[in-house]
């Protein structure tokens, strides 16, 4: 990676590290926008992946025991609401395409790919329903995948797309994405934790995810209830649910989990 890129990456890492724990969405927006600017991407998204089956059952599973559990997009469009994303992930799990099978099939190591770098047979991929549904219909002309294994059972997947452009991503673009994402394991870990992964196999509900960033601040339960327009009783129940989900008994335990190592 060139020196000027290195300095930009280090500055980005510092900027992300200085944000409060509660500012998860702001953090991912900064990361998406900065990387998209650097590599000329038009769209980006993140998927949290969790292992739900081990051998011998995983051997006969369509995705080797892994599931695409939750997602965040950079450019928000009306058709990309939470329900739409949930349906897309569910469809990809039931009938994964060549690219998804390849990316998930190499779980357990840090890895990155470009759509046209030969990691799959692109001409064969073009003939598949998955390519026609997601790439052709969406105008995606190139993609970079980059996957960080946070632990044995959870991985953090970033994708960057070029839309209706002839120019392809270069190996240098892929390298820059990889160098940026590889150096922030803490960030991948927080993303997964904020979606209820790493601890359990089931992601948090939207209601719990709305409350979680507030809980990671120093606001009282009453203040959180007022901010979210909830009763104190409902807020307290959600707080208790979150503690149970992450196997902690207090806010201090939750904060320690976020600040701790892998």
C-alpha positions as CSV (number, residue, x, y, z in Angstrom):
1,X,0.0,0.0,0.0
2,X,1.4,3.4,-1.0
3,X,2.5,5.8,1.8
4,X,-0.3,8.3,1.1
5,X,-2.9,5.6,1.3
6,X,-1.3,4.3,4.5
7,X,-1.6,7.7,6.2
8,X,-5.3,8.0,5.1
9,X,-6.0,4.5,6.5
10,X,-4.3,5.2,9.8
11,X,-6.3,8.5,10.1
12,X,-9.5,6.6,9.4
13,X,-8.7,4.0,12.0
14,X,-8.1,6.8,14.6
15,X,-11.4,8.5,13.6
16,X,-13.4,5.3,14.1
17,X,-11.7,4.5,17.4
18,X,-12.5,8.0,18.8
19,X,-16.3,7.6,18.2
20,X,-18.4,6.6,21.2
21,X,-19.5,2.9,21.3
22,X,-23.1,4.1,20.8
23,X,-22.3,5.6,17.4
24,X,-22.2,2.3,15.4
25,X,-24.2,3.6,12.5
26,X,-22.1,6.7,12.3
27,X,-19.0,4.6,12.3
28,X,-20.1,2.3,9.5
29,X,-21.2,5.3,7.4
30,X,-17.8,6.9,7.8
31,X,-16.1,3.6,6.8
32,X,-18.4,3.1,3.8
33,X,-18.1,6.6,2.5
34,X,-14.3,6.8,2.9
35,X,-13.6,3.5,1.2
36,X,-16.1,4.2,-1.6
37,X,-14.4,7.5,-2.2
38,X,-11.0,5.9,-2.3
39,X,-11.8,3.1,-4.7
40,X,-14.6,4.7,-6.8
41,X,-17.5,2.5,-5.5
42,X,-21.1,3.5,-6.0
43,X,-22.7,1.3,-3.4
44,X,-21.6,-0.8,-0.4
45,X,-23.1,-3.1,2.2
46,X,-22.1,-5.3,5.2
47,X,-23.4,-8.7,6.2
48,X,-22.9,-10.5,9.5
49,X,-22.4,-14.2,9.0
50,X,-22.8,-16.8,11.7
51,X,-22.1,-20.6,11.9
52,X,-25.2,-22.5,12.9
53,X,-24.1,-26.1,12.3
54,X,-20.9,-28.1,12.8
55,X,-19.8,-31.3,11.2
56,X,-21.2,-33.8,10.4
57,X,-24.4,-31.8,9.7
58,X,-22.6,-28.9,8.0
59,X,-21.3,-31.2,5.3
60,X,-24.8,-31.6,3.8
61,X,-25.9,-28.0,4.3
62,X,-26.3,-25.7,1.4
63,X,-23.8,-23.1,2.9
64,X,-21.7,-25.5,5.0
65,X,-23.4,-24.6,8.3
66,X,-23.2,-20.8,7.8
67,X,-26.0,-18.3,7.6
68,X,-26.2,-14.7,6.4
69,X,-27.8,-13.2,9.6
70,X,-28.0,-9.4,9.3
71,X,-27.0,-6.5,7.0
72,X,-26.3,-2.8,6.8
73,X,-26.3,-0.7,3.6
74,X,-24.4,2.4,2.9
75,X,-26.8,4.1,0.4
76,X,-30.3,3.9,1.8
77,X,-33.0,3.5,-0.8
78,X,-36.8,3.1,-0.2
79,X,-36.6,-0.4,-1.7
80,X,-33.8,-1.3,0.7
81,X,-35.7,-1.3,3.9
82,X,-35.1,-3.8,6.7
83,X,-37.8,-6.2,5.4
84,X,-36.4,-6.1,1.9
85,X,-32.9,-6.9,3.2
86,X,-34.3,-9.8,5.3
87,X,-36.0,-11.3,2.3
88,X,-32.9,-11.0,0.2
89,X,-30.7,-12.7,2.8
90,X,-33.3,-15.5,3.2
91,X,-33.4,-16.1,-0.5
92,X,-29.6,-16.2,-0.7
93,X,-29.6,-18.7,2.1
94,X,-32.1,-21.0,0.4
95,X,-30.6,-20.8,-3.1
96,X,-27.1,-19.3,-2.9
97,X,-25.3,-18.4,-6.1
98,X,-21.8,-19.3,-7.2
99,X,-20.2,-16.3,-5.7
100,X,-21.9,-16.7,-2.3
101,X,-21.0,-20.4,-2.2
102,X,-17.4,-19.6,-3.0
103,X,-17.1,-16.7,-0.4
104,X,-18.7,-18.7,2.4
105,X,-16.9,-21.9,1.4
106,X,-13.6,-20.4,2.3
107,X,-14.6,-19.4,5.8
108,X,-12.0,-19.3,8.5
109,X,-9.4,-17.0,6.9
110,X,-9.2,-13.3,5.9
111,X,-10.0,-13.1,2.2
112,X,-11.0,-10.8,-0.6
113,X,-12.1,-11.2,-4.2
114,X,-13.1,-9.1,-7.3
115,X,-15.9,-10.2,-9.6
116,X,-13.6,-10.4,-12.6
117,X,-10.5,-11.8,-11.0
118,X,-11.2,-15.5,-11.8
119,X,-12.3,-16.6,-8.3
120,X,-15.4,-18.0,-10.0
121,X,-16.1,-18.8,-13.7
122,X,-17.7,-15.5,-14.6
123,X,-19.1,-16.6,-17.9
124,X,-20.9,-19.5,-16.2
125,X,-22.0,-17.1,-13.4
126,X,-23.6,-14.8,-15.9
127,X,-26.0,-17.5,-16.9
128,X,-27.3,-18.1,-13.4
129,X,-30.6,-16.8,-11.9
130,X,-28.6,-15.2,-9.1
131,X,-26.5,-13.1,-11.5
132,X,-29.5,-12.0,-13.5
133,X,-31.5,-11.2,-10.3
134,X,-28.9,-9.3,-8.3
135,X,-26.2,-8.2,-10.6
136,X,-27.8,-7.7,-14.0
137,X,-31.1,-6.2,-12.7
138,X,-29.2,-4.0,-10.2
139,X,-26.7,-2.8,-12.8
140,X,-23.7,-4.2,-10.8
141,X,-20.8,-4.3,-13.2
142,X,-18.1,-5.1,-10.6
143,X,-17.8,-6.0,-7.0
144,X,-15.2,-6.4,-4.3
145,X,-15.9,-8.9,-1.4
146,X,-13.8,-8.7,1.7
147,X,-14.4,-11.0,4.7
148,X,-12.9,-10.8,8.2
149,X,-13.3,-13.9,10.5
150,X,-13.8,-12.5,13.9
151,X,-13.9,-15.9,15.5
152,X,-14.6,-19.5,14.6
153,X,-18.4,-18.9,14.5
154,X,-18.8,-15.3,13.1
155,X,-17.5,-13.4,10.1
156,X,-17.8,-9.8,8.9
157,X,-18.4,-9.4,5.2
158,X,-18.1,-6.1,3.3
159,X,-19.1,-5.7,-0.4
160,X,-18.3,-2.7,-2.6
161,X,-20.1,-2.3,-6.0
162,X,-19.7,-0.3,-9.2
163,X,-23.0,0.4,-10.9
164,X,-23.4,0.6,-14.7
165,X,-19.7,1.5,-15.3
166,X,-17.2,0.0,-17.7
167,X,-14.2,0.6,-15.5
168,X,-13.4,-2.3,-13.2
169,X,-11.9,-2.4,-9.8
170,X,-8.1,-2.9,-9.9
171,X,-6.0,-5.2,-7.7
172,X,-4.8,-2.0,-6.0
173,X,-8.4,-1.2,-5.0
174,X,-8.8,-4.6,-3.6
175,X,-5.6,-4.3,-1.7
176,X,-6.6,-1.0,-0.2
177,X,-10.0,-2.4,1.0
178,X,-8.2,-5.4,2.5
179,X,-5.6,-3.3,4.3
180,X,-8.2,-1.0,5.7
181,X,-10.5,-3.7,7.0
182,X,-7.9,-6.1,8.2
183,X,-6.5,-3.7,10.8
184,X,-9.7,-3.1,12.7
185,X,-10.8,-6.4,14.3
186,X,-12.3,-4.4,17.1
187,X,-14.6,-2.7,14.6
188,X,-15.8,-6.0,13.1
189,X,-16.4,-7.3,16.5
190,X,-18.5,-4.3,17.6
191,X,-20.6,-4.6,14.4
192,X,-21.4,-8.2,15.1
193,X,-22.1,-7.5,18.7
194,X,-24.4,-4.6,17.8
195,X,-26.5,-7.0,15.7
196,X,-26.7,-9.7,18.5
197,X,-24.1,-12.0,16.9
198,X,-20.9,-13.5,18.4
199,X,-22.8,-14.5,21.6
200,X,-26.0,-16.1,20.3
201,X,-27.1,-17.6,17.0
202,X,-30.1,-15.3,16.6
203,X,-29.7,-11.6,15.9
204,X,-31.4,-9.0,18.0
205,X,-34.9,-7.8,17.0
206,X,-35.2,-4.3,15.5
207,X,-36.7,-3.0,18.8
208,X,-33.7,-4.3,20.8
209,X,-31.2,-2.9,18.2
210,X,-32.8,0.5,18.6
211,X,-32.3,0.4,22.3
212,X,-28.8,-1.1,22.4
213,X,-26.8,2.0,21.3
214,X,-28.6,4.0,24.0
215,X,-27.7,1.4,26.5
216,X,-24.0,1.7,25.5
217,X,-24.2,5.4,26.5
218,X,-24.5,6.6,30.0
219,X,-28.2,7.5,29.8
220,X,-30.5,6.2,32.4
221,X,-33.3,3.7,31.6
222,X,-35.8,6.6,32.1
223,X,-33.9,8.8,29.7
224,X,-33.7,6.0,27.1
225,X,-37.5,5.4,27.5
226,X,-38.1,9.1,26.8
227,X,-35.8,9.2,23.8
228,X,-37.4,6.1,22.2
229,X,-41.0,6.9,23.2
230,X,-41.4,3.8,25.3
231,X,-42.7,3.1,28.8
232,X,-40.2,2.5,31.5
233,X,-41.5,-1.1,31.9
234,X,-41.1,-1.9,28.2
235,X,-37.6,-0.3,28.3
236,X,-36.6,-2.3,31.3
237,X,-37.8,-5.5,29.7
238,X,-35.8,-4.8,26.6
239,X,-32.7,-4.1,28.7
240,X,-33.2,-7.3,30.6
241,X,-33.6,-9.2,27.3
242,X,-30.4,-7.7,25.9
243,X,-28.4,-8.7,29.1
244,X,-29.8,-12.2,28.8
245,X,-28.9,-12.4,25.1
246,X,-25.3,-11.4,25.8
247,X,-25.0,-13.5,29.0
248,X,-24.3,-10.5,31.2
249,X,-26.1,-9.3,34.3
250,X,-25.5,-5.5,34.2
251,X,-24.6,-2.5,32.0
252,X,-21.1,-2.7,33.3
253,X,-20.9,-6.3,32.0
254,X,-22.3,-5.2,28.7
255,X,-19.8,-2.4,28.3
256,X,-16.9,-4.8,29.3
257,X,-18.0,-7.1,26.5
258,X,-17.9,-4.3,23.9
259,X,-14.5,-3.1,25.2
260,X,-13.0,-6.5,25.6
261,X,-11.0,-8.7,23.3
262,X,-12.2,-11.5,21.1
